[in-house]
Amino acid sequence: MAKPAKTFRPKARVPKGLRDVAAPQVRAEAEMLAKIRAVYESYGFDPLETSAFEYADALGKFLPDEDRPNEGVFSFQDDDEQWLSLRYDLTAPLARFVAENYDGLPKPFRRYQSGPVWRNEKPGPGRFRQFTQFDADIVGAPVIAADAEMCMMGADVLEALGIPRGDYRIRVNNRKVLDGLLETIGISADAEDRTHMTVLRSIDKFDKLGRRGVELLLGDGRKDESGDFTKGAGLKAEQISVVLDYVESGLALADADRAAVLDGWRKVVGTSAIGIEGIDELAEMDALFSAAGYGTDRIEFNSWIVRGLGYYTGPVFEAELLMEAKDEKGNAVRFGSVGSGGRYDGLIERFKGIKVPATGFSVGVSRLQAALALLPGANDDKQSDVVVVLALDAANMAGYQAMTRELRAGGMRAEIYLGGSGMKAQMKYADRRGAPVAVIEGEDERAAGQVTLKDLILGTEVSREITDNAEWRESQAAQITVPRADMVEAVKVILARHGLLKTDGLHRS
């Protein structure tokens, strides 16, 4: 007799480099996005949604992986044999949108957008192939004041999220200064030049690798702790010395005097016209920061801020968290950059053939949310506010639905238990849901025109303090019986007791 064919059962697993996000994180992220949106709106930005897919040729070859141009994206061919790619950021689609609708847009054009982006890159701890960005951009503004405004807005965003002044820094540089540096050591300023981008990306790693690590990357290359070798820029010793002088110039003064940092950079770029132009732009931004009251405790000039994407043409900036935290295992966590941006005057030119000035700021939502979740008190006051109505009598389901509708109409979140189990299992479900209140109407309560309300939060607190059965029997504070007509108001009282009801009667979302 032949063996029955084995049933194929796919392994339940999330794809590598991707993740599922549970309700607490979803809600926390939504709350964070709302705060960021409020800041963007206050600066006059309007929302825009662009497609998740773009034609691959529209995205351009701007990803940091110079060894795999256009391979850092997820792509496929459609029925027309056109290559489509999932967007790797929100800036390239914006450039396409502006080029396509150029004549009908007000200029400058201010837009913000939040959404997922995808990178076909090697995943790692805290580094996912899909993550969320929240961008704000100004298109059609050639003045440096636009870049300064982006930096100030970035600082305002972080403070709106509850990050104290001094625990973050907006760090600013200018790609023109970096081009001037490369010019002084005889390296082409062409963004497509491999050596050019290798030098810049080596500088960008200074805060992670230190002087010696960057020195190796500027030379023959560096082998990391895992044994992987990264090919270097191949610079000569004297070239490396100039680059390191630049990187380290002004670092000791970065948190005290922006002008002093620029003085140090002037000595390095020498007579380079493009380098001097970049420093002059930063000096203008410094004046604007100072006039608006943004000191070095919020915005500083920093030599290793480069930005890996090749489309930046002027000021570049990163938002970095400085405070320390520990993960669930007690290990120290370094947050690093949680936002970035810069000027990209040439990106729209690819479509229009004319220079269209643009600058923008992007919040790395997923990374920032992960950082905020580790801060002291981040997980306080996370009690659910959903009220669970127990369904103890299948024949009375319409009555339970009526109770639930009344609770919802009163501004509360409420659900009926729909699992088909008995009372014990239903109470266990309410506990697992983190429900603050369980509403109980059995036959006795219905006959008496009453409902029983269990304060599950108070019940948990009481149970910790009770030492014998007598005390348990005597403790009635966690359970009350009220007239059916008073149910809504009685539930509100319990929610208010635990800070889960706003004074206007609306539930906490």
N, C-alpha and C positions, 0 to 999 in steps of 0.2 A: 504494500500500500504506500503510495507516494506521500511524502510529508507535505502538509499544507504550506502554501507559500507564506513566507514571513512578511508580516505587515510592516511596511516602512513607516517609521515614526521619526520625523525630523527633530533634531536636537533643538530645544528651546534656548536660544542664546542671542544676545544683542550683537550685531556686527562689530568687528574690531574697530576701535577708535570712535564708536558712537555710544550713546547712553540713553537710558530711560530716565525721565524726570518725574518724581512722585509729587503728590499734591502739595506738601509743605513747601517744596522748592518752587513749584509752579506759582503758588500764591506769593511767596517771598519775591520771586522775580517780577511778577506783575506789579507788586507794590513798588519795587525799585524802579521799574519802567515808568510808572505814573509820576514819580518824583522827578526823574530825568526829563520826562515830557513837559512837566510844568516849567522847568528851567528853560528848556528850548523854546517853549511857547512865549515865555516872558521876554525872550530876546527877539521875538518877531518871526520865528520860523513856522512854516506850514508843513503839514504831513504830505508824504508821497509814498506810493507803493509801486515798486517795479517788479518785473517778472523774476522768478527764481532761475530761469534759464536765459542764457544769452547765446547768440552766435559766437562760436569760439574766436573768430577773427575780430569781433568787437571787443572782447576782453583784453586782447593784447598779451604781450609776453612780459608781465610785470611781477610775477611771483618770485619770491626770494630764491628758489631753487634754480640757480643758473645752469645747472647741469642737465635739467629736464625742462626746457622751455615749453610751456603749455601742457606739461604732464603733471603739474601740481593741481590740476582740476579734474573733476569727474565729467567725462564727455561721452557722447554717443552720436551716431549718424541717424538723421531722420529719413523719411521716405524720399525726400528730395536730394539725398546724399549730402545734405548740409550738416556740418558738425555743430552740435549744440553742447554747451557746458553749463553745469551748475555754477552760479556766481561765487567767486572766491572772496568778494567783499561787496560793499554797497556803493562804492565810489565809481567803479567802472560802469555799472548799469546807469548811474546818474549821468555820467558823461554821454552815454548813448542817448538817454532820454532828452537831455538838453539839446544835443545836436539834432535830434529828430523833431523837436518842437521849438527850436530856437526863436523863430520869429514871433511866436505867440506868447512867450514868457516875459514877465517883467524882469528887468535887469538893473541892479543885482537881483538874483533869484535865490531866495532862502528856503531850504527844505530840510526836513528831518525824516528819518525812516528807521524803523526797527525791524529786524528779521533775521532768519538763519542764513549763514553762509557756509560754504563747504571747501575744504582743502584736502586734496589727495596727497597727504604727507604722512610721514611716519608718526603714529600717535605715541603719546607718553603720558606720564602722570600730570593731570590737569591740562593736557593738550589733546583736544578732540578734533576729529575730522569734520564735525558739524558743531557750530557754535553760533551764538547770537551777538549781533552788533547793533548799536544804536548810534546813528550818525546824524550830524548836522553840518550842512555845507552852505557856503555862499558862492554863487557862480556869477561872474561879471563884475567883481569888485577888485580892481587892480591895486588899491591902496593897502599899505601895511597895517593900517588900523583894523582891517578885517581879520588879519592873522592875530593881532593883539586881542581882539574881541573873542576869538576862539579860545585862546589860552585863559582869559578871564572867565569865560563861560565854563570851561573845564573845571576850574577851581570852584566855581559856584555849584556845579553838579555834585562834586565830592562832598562839599559841606552840606548840601541839601540831603545827602544820604546819611548824614550824621557823623561824618569823619571829621574829627577836630582839626583845627588849624595847627600845623606843626606835625601832624601825622601823615601828611601827604605833600607832594611837591609836583607842580607842573614844570617840567624841564624842557628847555627850549634851545635849539640850535638853528643853523641855516645851511642848507645844502650848498649855497654859494660860497660860504666860508670853507666848507669841505672841498669844493672844487678848486678854490684858491690854494688850499693846502696841497692838493695833488698836483696842481700846476707848478708849485715851487719845487717839487721833487721830480718833475718831468713825466707825470702820468697823465694820460689822456682824460679829458673831462667827459668823454662820450659815455653815457649811461649804458650803452650796449657793450662797452669794453669790459672783458672779464676781469682784468686786473683792477680796473676802477672799482667795480662793485665788490670784489674780494677785499680790497683795502677798507672800503666803507663798512662792510659787514664785520670785518675784524675789529674795527674801532667800536662798533655797536656792542661788542661782547666784553668791553672793558670792565663793566661793573660785575660781570659774572666770572671772568677769567683772570682779571687783574693784569698788571703790567707784563708779567712773564708770558701768560697765555696769549695776549695780543701780539707780543713780540714774535712768538712762534708762528702765529697765523700770518703775520706780515712777511715772514721769511719763508722757509721751506714747507712748514706745516706743523700740525700738532696732533699728537695721539692722546685721546681722552682716557678716562679711567677704565672704560670697557675694552680698550684696545683699538677702537675705530680711529682711523687716520683721516684728518681733514687737510687737503692740499692747501698750501699757503699761497700768498700773492707773489712770492719770489722776489721781494725787494732787496736791494743792497743794504748793507749795514748803515751807511750814512742816511739813506732814505728812511729806514726804520727809526733812526734816532730823531729825525725831524717830526715824524708822525707821533712818536711817543711824547716828544716835547709839547706838541699841540694838545694831545689828550690830557696831559697832566697840568697844563698851564691854567691857572685860575681855579683849580679844583678846591684849593684851601679857602678861597674867597667866595665860592659859589653861593653859599648860604648867607652871605653878608653884604656883598657889593657887586651888583651886575656890571656896572661900568668898569670895575677893576678886572673882571673876567675878560671883557672886550679888549682892554688894553693889552692883556697877555696874548690874546689871539692876533692882534695887529702885528706884534713882533714876529709871529710865526708865518703869517701869509705875506709879509713884506710888501712888495710892490704889485702883487697880483690884483688886477682891476676887479675881477669877479669876487675875489676874497674880500676886498675893501668894501665893495657894494653890499655884500652880505652882512658885514659888521655894521655898516651904516644903517641897514634896515633893522638890525637888532637894537641899535642905539635908539632908533625912533620908537620901537616897541617898548623899550625900557622907560622912555619918557611918558608913554601912554599908561603903562602899568603904575608908575609912581603917581601920576596925576589922579588915577582912579583909586589909589590906596591899596594896590596889590604889591606888597613888599616881597622880599626874598624868602619869607616864611611861607609864601604861597607859590611864587613863580621865580625860577632861577634859570640862568644860562648854564648849559652843560655841554661839554665837548664830545661826550660819547653818544649823544642822541643823534642817530643817523636816519632811522627808518629804513627797513630792508627793501621796500618796493621801489622800483626804478622810476616811477613817474613823478616823484617829488622834485620841485624846481626852486624852492625858496625856504622860508621858515618851516621847521619841523618841530614837533613837540610830543612829549609823552607825559601821561599822568601816572605817577608812581606812589604807591603806598609805602610809608616808612615804618609804621608801627609793627611790633612783633606780636605773634600769636602762636598758639600751639594747637596741633591737630588732636584728634580723639585719642591718639596714642601718647600724647605728651611731647611729641617732637616739634622743635621750633620750625616755623613756617615763614618763608620769605615770599612776600606777595609779588613784588616787582611791578611791572607796568600793567595798568588796568584800563588804559585809554591812550589814544594817540591821534596824530593827524599832521596836517601840513599843507603847504601850497603846491598845487599841481596845475600850472598854467598851460602845460602842453597836452593834457589828456584829451580835451575836447577837440583840439587842433587836428587830431588823427582823423576825425570825421568831417570837420568843417573846412580845414585848410587855412583857418585863421586862428590866431591866438585868442583864447577865451580865458581870462584869469579866473581862478577858483581856489578856494581854501576850505578845509573842513576839519572836523573833530569827530572821532569815533570812540565810543565806550565799548570795551569788551565785556558784554553783559555777563556771560557765563563765568569768566574769570573773576570779575568784580563781585558777583554774587557769592562765589565760592569763598572769596576773601572776607566778605561781610559776615558770612555764616560762622567764621571762626573767631570773630571779635567777642570780647566779654559782654554778656547780656544779649547776644544775638538771638538766642533761642528762648529767652524769657517771654512770658506772656503769649505763648503759642497755643493756648487752649482752644480747641475747636468750639464753635458756637452752634452746631447743628443739634436740634432737639429731635429725639427719636420717640415716635409714637408706637408703642407696642401693639401688635395685632394678635390678641389672645383669643378672638372669636372670629373664625372665618366668615360666619354668617353676618357679621357686623362690619365688614370691610368698608361699606359706604359710610358708616358712622366715623370710622377712623380717618377716612379721606376727608370728611367734613372738618374734623379736628385739625388735620394738617393744613387744610386751606385757611382756616381761621388764624392759625399761628403764622402762616406766611403773609396773610393780609395784615397782620400786626407788625410786620417788618422783621420777622425772624426766619432763619433757615430751619426747615423741618422736613422730616421724612417718615414714612411708614416702614416698619420692618416687613420685608417681603420674602423672607427666607423660608417660611413654612415650618419653623421649629417652635418648640415650647418656650415657656417663660424664661427658664434658666438660660437657654441658648440666646434668647433675645436680649437679656440683660448683659450677657457676655459680649454680644455684638455691640451694644451701646457703649460698653467700656472700651472695646477695641476702636470704635469710631471716635473715642474721646469726647462723647456727648456730655454736655454739662447737666442735661435734664432728660429723664425718661418719663413719658406720660403713660399712665396705666389706667385702663378702663376695662375691668372684667365684668362678669354678670352682676356681682354685688354692687359695684360702683354704679353701673348703669341703672340698676333698679332704684338706687338711692339718689340718682341725678347728680353724681359726684365723679371726680377723677382723682387719682393719686399721683402726686408728683414726687419723683425721687431726685434730689439734688446729689448727683453723682460725684461732684467735686468735693462737697462737704462730707459726703459719706466716706470718701477715701481718707480725708483728713481725720474724721472721727475714729475710723477703724484703726488708725495708727496709734491713737491715744488710749483706746479701750483695752483693759487688761483682763476682764472676766465677762461672763455671759450676762450677769446682772446689769452691769454697766451698759452692755449692748442693748438689752431689752428696754432700759430706761432712756436710752438716747433716741429721741424722736425728731431731732432737728433736721436730719437729712431726708425725712419723708413727711409729706403733709397731704392731707385730703381736703379738697376744696370743692365748692359747687361747680358743676359743669360750666355754668355761665361765666364763672370767674377764672376759667382756665388760662386764658390769654394773659390777663393782667398778673396772675400768680406766677406764670413762667417768666414774665418780664422782670418780676421782683427777684427771682433767683438768678437770672442772667446779670442783672444790674449788680447783685451782691458780689459777683466775680469779675466785674468790669467788662462784661461781654455785651452790654447794651449801652448804646450812646444815649445821651440825654434827650435826643429828639425821637427816641424810640426805634431807631434803625439799628439793625444788627451790624456788628463789625465784620467787614468783608476781608 
